Amino acid sequence: MGARLGGMTLCDYFSAADDRAAVAVLQTPGGPGQAELDVVFLKNIDPVVAIARLEAIMTGCTREEAGERPRSGQLLSEPEDGPPFVVSLSDTLVDALATATRDDLAGFAEPWSMTDELRQTGVGIEDTTAVLENLAGLAQRARASDQRLYCWWAL
C-alpha cells in the first residue's frame, strides 16, 4: 500500500483500550479505520512534534516539556516492523482535549496553525479549528469509555 502520496503522511488518530489493542491495529490492512475503531483521519499532523506543540499550547508548558510527558509521542510498535507505526498520545493532552470548550478550541487553533509544523503542511486556521474539534470529540469519547488515544502513522 503506497501511503506516501505526494509527500503526504497519513496520521489516523484513534482510541483503544490499551497499548496492546492499539498495536494490534498494525495487523489490519489499512489501519484503524478498517479495524472499526473510533478514528479521526488526518494528514500531515504528526503525532510527535505537531501534537507536542498542541499540548504545549493547550497546557501552558514548553514543547520540550510536553514532549517529555509520559506517553507523549511514544513509539509502541517495533521500529524495524514499520511503517506504519503506532504512537501513543499523552494522557495530559487527552484530558486537555476532552475538557476544552468550543471557544477554548477556537482560541488554541490560531497559535497552533502558526507553528512551523502546521504552516509547512498548508493547514489553515479553519482547518486547524476543525482538526481540534474532531480530536476533542475523539478524546471525549475515549474518556467516556475509559480508553486512550493513539496515532497510526504511515510515512
PyMOL commands that set and color helices and strands:
alter all, ss='L'
color gray80, all
select helices_A, chain A and resi 19-27+49-59+63-68+79-81+91-99+102-113+116-119+125-144
alter helices_A, ss='H'
color red, helices_A
select strands_A, chain A and resi 10-16+39-43+74-75+85-88+148-154
alter strands_A, ss='S'
color yellow, strands_A
deselect
rebuild
show_as cartoon
